[in-house]
Amino acid sequence: MNMERSMCAASDPAAQWEQIDWSQCEQKVRRLQARIVKATQEGRYGKVKALQWLLTHSFHGRALAVKRVTHNQGKNTPGVDGAIWSTPASRYKAIDTLKRRGYKPRPLRRVYIPKTNGKLRPLGIPTMKDRAMQALYLLALLPIAETTAEPNSYGFRPERSTADAINQCFLVLARKSSAQWVLEGDIRGCFDNISHAWMLDHIPADKDVLRKWLKAGFMENRTLFPTEAGTPQGGIISPTLANLTLDGLERLLKATFDRKAARWKAENPKVNFVRYADDFIITGSSKELLEDEVKPLVERFMFERGLQLSPEKTCITHIEDGFDFLGQNVRKYDGKFLITPSKKNMHAFLEKVRGVIRQNRSANQESLIRMLNPIIRGWANYHRHISASSAYRKTGMVLWHSLWRWAKFRHPNKTSAWIAKRYWHRLGGRKWCFAAVAGPNPHPAPPMMAWLVDPTKTRIRRHVKVKSDANPFDLGWYGYFESRERLKKARARR
């Protein structure tokens, strides 16, 4: 411990926090995580537990845990105790509080956020200390989760994204010989209903600490409510716990249907599985196969974990009719396979943009542009790996009409020519660019312009899917992920 703290020469906690060598902390933790991966691959579970204990009790792991919860978006959101670690001194002192002995988590603070369907999703906000403890134990759990994860699970995993899941859909559905039927799976209240008993029996984490988190309860209107099932949405470790709970279904499907096809010399059932968090699809050669064999198997798998499929949202669809997955529509048009932004996703995006414009009728043009640009850029970049050109043109036209109404509302007595000259300018090859002079400029210098992002200018780039068995905590895969990172940076500069 003294050797670890020798990196901080100053006695003042604030100065000690500022002088922590974060690259050394990350290096030490990554080395322990790589050893956990190797021990897991070798089946040496006693060594896995010993290495997990070493990581969760190390200064480097505890320091990184505190850094994570004090540098993310929720750093100013307190739990039931109202405490936040906003100063360097408080952050450094918090490192010493992350101890297993005597640890007792506080209840979660219950809040609700709106869902796209108008309902409310409950979130549990842990205290800063509980968040840091979860972040610490997650450092020791993630290497195991990644080593044992299923090949086509993409949600809440490092170095994986929705683009990887959509690309896998392309691989299993695009060919003429691909499966024609798809089971769209939706788990009812996944995070709220996972069996505590199943998690405590199967999750490779410290059982005492995990039990305390699961049974901590939540506070709502100054009333304490117990938690008998589920893992709270809002906890740092919750997505990984959910992934570990749902892992195994793809392997079960493969073992079941590959064995049946081999035994009876039947035709290829074409059963493929793609999952992102608790949303998944399963392909099949026929509707009867999915209805009579695949769906009952999935229901039994879920039942063991305290879960059940949602009857309203779980359905079987032909690829010619198409289905929505992760905000994108997957469909074949007379045999031609296309993935496009879904109508629901486009509608939600346009409603959000229209809402910002309506709520800022009195804002100046530059402020409106700066509010809209992150929304437009984020939506366009999300869909840049698929056939989105038509959707970009449509949203560009809707944006133009919404902004024209905004300008007409501000100047009801001005002519259309005056409004067009006032708010739209020629920039480069664009004739109708919604742009404004940004900030003060010296008179001789050309004015600095702030302009609205044009979604039609977003380049379509095909995504290179991550290899299914790639593990970012395995030393043997470090070079692979470094090359992917270099490719991303090179594409970003173009």
N, C-alpha and C positions, 0 to 999 in steps of 0.2 A: 504493500500500500504506500509506504514512504517513497519507494522508487517511482511509483506511478505519479505521485504528487510532486516529485522533484522538478517536473516540467514547469511548475508554477512557482517562481521564485518570490513573488510578492506575498506579503501577509494579508493585505486587504482583499476580502472576498471578491469585490468588483474587479480588481486588477487580476486576481487569480483566474477569474472567468475569461477575461479578455486574453490572457496569455496561454490558454489551453491550446495545445497543438492538435487541431481537429484532424489533420491528415494522418497523424500518428494514431489517433483514436480509431479512425476508420480502418486503418491498416491492421491494427491489433484485432478488431472485431471481425473483419473479413477473414483473417487467418483462423480464428476460432470457428467461424461459420463453415469454412472449407473443411475443417477437421470433423465437424458435425456431419457434413454431407458424406464424407468418406466412411465414417463409422456407421452411418445409416445404410449406405450401399453394401457394407460388409455384414450387416445384421448384428452388429455389436451394440446392442441397446443399452447395456450397462455403461459403456463408454459414452454413448450419446447423452445419457442423463448427467454423467460427470462433467462433460464439456458444457452442457446447458447451465449447470450450476456455476461453473467457472465463469461463463460469460455474464450471467445475471448478477454475479457478485463482484465483477471487475469495475474499476473506476472508469475505464474507457467506455464500457457498455452503458453505465449509468449516466455518464456525461452526454453521450449521444442521445439517450432517451430524453433527457431534459432539453437538449437543444431542439429535438424534433417538435416537442409540444410547445416550445416558446418561440418557434419561428414559422409555424404554419398559420393557416387562415383562422383557426380557432384560438389563437394565443390570447385574445382579449375576451374570450367567453368563459365566465366562471361556472363552477358547479354549484352544489347546494351550499358550500361554505363561503362562496363569494370571493375566493382568493384567486389571484393571478400572479404569475412570476414575471413582472414587467421590468425589473432592474437586473443588471449583471450580478449584483451581490445576492439577491434573492435566488437567482438561478444557480449560482455556485453553492449556496447553502442547501438548495433542494437536492443536490447530488447525494448528500449524506443521509437524506431522509428515505431514500429508496432502499429499504431493507426488508427482507422477508420476515425476519423475526418480529413478532408483534404487529405485523401489518393487518389492518382491518379497513377495507374499502368503505367509503361513504355511499349512501344511496345516490342514484342518478337523479338529475334534474330533468323532469319530463317537459318537452316542448313539442309543438306540432308544426309541420311544414306542409304546404299545399302540394298535392299531386296533380298530374296532368288531367286526371279524370274528375277533378273537383273535390275529391276526398282529402283527408288529412293523414299524413304519415307521422307516427310517433317517433321521436328521437329521444334517446337518453344521453344527457350530458354529464360525464363523470367530472370529478374534481381534477384539478391540475396534477395532484399527486397520483391519483388513480390512472389518469391518462399516461403519465410518465412510467408508471409501473407496467401498464399494458404495452407501451412502446418498448420497454426493456425486455419483457418476456417474449415479445414478438420477434426481437432480434435472434432469440434462441429457437423460436418455433418455425420461422420462415424457411430456414435451410432444409428442415425435415419436410415441410409442406411442399416445397419445390421438388424435392427428390422423389416423393411418393405421389406427386400430382398426376392427373390424367393428361394424356397428350393433347386433347382438344378442349381443355378448360382454359379460358382466357381472362375471366373477370377477376379484378383485384389481385393481380399477380405482377411482380416486377418484370419489366421488359416485354409485356404483352398488352394488347389494346383491342378495342372493338374492331379495328381494321383487320387484325389477325383473324378474328372470329368470322368476319364477313368474307375474307379471302378463303377460309376453309369451306364456307358454304359454296363458294364458286367451284372449288376443287371437287366437291362431292355431288354437285348438281348440274354442272354446266354441260357435260358431254351428252351425246345422243343416247348412250348406253347407261346413263346415270339413273338413279332412282327417280320415280315420278311422283311419289307420295311423301308427305312430310307431316310428322306429328309435332305440333307446336305445344311445348310444355310450359306451364306456368304453375309455380308452387304457391299455394295460398298462405300468406303471412309467413314466409320462410324464416326470417330472422326472429319472429315472435313465438314460433312453435317448436323449434328444435328441442328434442328431448335432452334434458340435463343429464339423465342417467346414461344415455348413449355417449354424450360428449365426455363425461368423466371416465367412462370405460375405454374410450378409443382415442381421445386426443392426446398426443405425446407431449404433454406439458405438465408442469408442477400441479398435482391434483389438488392440494390444499389451497393454493392461490387461485386456481381456476374455479373451484367450488365457491370461494368467497366472492369472486366477481359475479358468478351466475346467480347467487342468492342474495346479492346486495339490496335488491328492491329499488323502487323509485319514489320520488317525492312529487306530488301534484296537489296544488292548493293546500299546502302545509300538511298533507296527509301522507303517511308512509304506506305504500302498497308492496306486498311481497311479489317476487318473480319466481314462478314455479316451472316455467319453460322459456326457451328462447335465449338468444344472445342479443343485447341491445344494439339497435342501429344508432350509430354515433360513437361507439367505442372503437378505438384504434385497432384492437385485435379481432373485433367481431367478423370482418370480411374473411379473414384467414380461418377462423373457426368454422364459418359457414362453408368455405371451400373444402376443408378437411371432412366435414360432415357429408357433403354431396359427392366427394370423390369415391370412385368404385363403380358407379353406374355404367360408365363407358366400358370398363373391363368386363363387367357382368354381361352386358349386351354382346360384346365381341365373343366371349367364351361360349355363351349360350347359342348364338345363331351360327357361328362358324362351325361349332361341333355338330349342330343339327344338319347343316348343309353337307358336311363331310360324311356323317353317318348314313343319311338317307340318299346321298348323291342327288340332292335336290338342287334346283337352280339357285343362283346367288341371291340371298335375301336383300342384299344391298343396304344393310343396316349400318348407318353412320351416325355419329353423335357429335354435336357441337354445343358447348355450354359457355355462357358468359354470366358469371355470378349465379343467380337463381333462374335465369331464362335459358331455355335450351330447345334445340330441335333434334329430332331423330328421323332419318330418312328410311324408306322401305320400298320394296319392289311392288307392294300392293296395299290397298286400303285395309283388306282383311287381315294381313299380317300385322299391321300396326294396331288395329282395333282389337284383335283376338289374342295376340301373343305379346307384342311389345308393351302396350299400355298396361295390362295386368302385371307384367314383370316390374315396370317402373313404379306402379302403385304399391307393390309389396316392398320394394326397396325403400320408398319414402315412408311407409308405415313403420318400419323398424326404427326410423329416426324421429318419429313423432310428427311426420309431415304428411300432407296430402295434396294432390293436384287440384287446381281450381277448375270446377266443371264449366264455368262460364268462359274461361280463357284458354282452356286446353282443347284443341281441335285438330282434325286431320284434313289436310288440304292438298289438292293436286297442284303440281308445279305450274301448270298452265293458268291456274287461278291466282297463284302467287300468295305470298305471305309477308308480313312485316316482321322484321327482326332488327333490334337495336337502332330503330329510327330509319331503317332503309327497307325498301320493297324488293323482294327477291322473286323473280318471275320469268317464265319462258313465254315468248310471243311467237306462236307458230314455229316452235323449235329453236328460236333465237333467245339465248339466255341473257338477261339484263338485270343489273342491280341499280336502282335509282333511289333518291330520297323519297321516303314515304309521304303520302298526302297529309297524314296526321302530323308528321314532323315539320313539314313545310308550313302547315297552318299554324302550329304553335310558334314557330319562328316569326312568321309575318305578324301574328297577333302581338307578340312581344315588341316587335319593332314599331308597329302602329301605336301601341300603348305608350312607348317612350316618346314618340312624336306628339301624341295628344297631350301628354302630361307636361310638355315643355314648349307650349305655344309661345310663351313669353321669353324663352331663352334666346340668346343670340346664336347666330349660325355656327360659329366656331365651337361653342359649348355643345350644341346638338350633334355636330359631327363627332366630337370626342366621345360622346355617350354612345353613339350608334356604332362606331367603328369596331370596338371589341366584340360586339354582338354579331355583326355581319361577318367579320373576319373569322371568328370562332366557328360559326355555322358553315361557312364556305370551306374552311380547312377540314372540318370533320368529314365532309362528303367529297373531298378532292380525289379520293382513290376509286371512285365509282363513276358510272355514266350520269353525271350531274349537269352537263352543259345546258340541257333544256330547262332544268329546274333553276339554274343560275339566271338564265334569260328571263324566266317568268318572275322571279323574285326581284330582279333588277327593274322590271317594268312596274311592279307593284310599289317598290320603293320610290320610283320617280313620281308616280301619281300621289302617294301619301305626302311626299315633300312638297309637291306643287300645291296641294290643299293647305299645307302648313303655311306656305308663303302667301297664298291668296288670303288666308285668314288674317295674317299680319298686315296686309296692305289691300284692304277691300276696294279702295278708290284708285288704285294704280292699274295701268294697262298690263296685259300679259307680256308685252315686249319689255316693259320696264322691269317687271319681276324677273323675267328670264335673264336680262342683262345684270340685274343686281345679285342674283344668287347662283347662276350657272355660268361657267367660264370654259374656255378652251385650254386644256392642259395636254401638251404633247399631241397625241393623235385623237384625244377625246374631245368632242365638240360640246357635249352637255355634261360637264363635270360640276357637281354640287360642291362648291369650294368657297373659302373665305380667307381673308388676310388674317394671319395668326400672330397676334402680339405686335408690339411697337417695332418699327423698322426705321433705320436712318434713311433720310429722303433719297439720296442718290442710289442706294442699294435696291435691287429688285425685291418686291414684297415676298415674304414667306407665306406660303399657302397651306391651309389645312383643307384636305379634300376627303370626301366620303369614299370609302372602299367600294369598288365596283366588283360584285361577285362574279361577273362574267369574265373578269381578267384573271380569275384563279385558275392556275394550270392543273389539268387532270394528270395525275401521276399514279401509276399502278403501284400498289403497296407490295413490298417484298415480305412475305409472311415469315415469322420466326419459326425456326425448326421446332418440331413438336417436343423433342426430348431435351432441348437446350435448357441448362440450369445455370442461372447467373451466379450461384454460390459455389459451383464446381470449378476447381482450378483448370480443368481441361477445356472449359468453355469460355474462359476469359478472353482469349484471342478472337473468338467468334463475335462476342458482344462488342468488343472494341472496334472491330471492322464494321459492324452495323452502326455504331455511333459515328464513325468517320463518314459513312455513307449518308447518314441523316444530315450531318453538318454540311457536307458537300452539296446536297440537294437544296438545303436552306439558303446557300449562297447564290444559287442560280437565279 
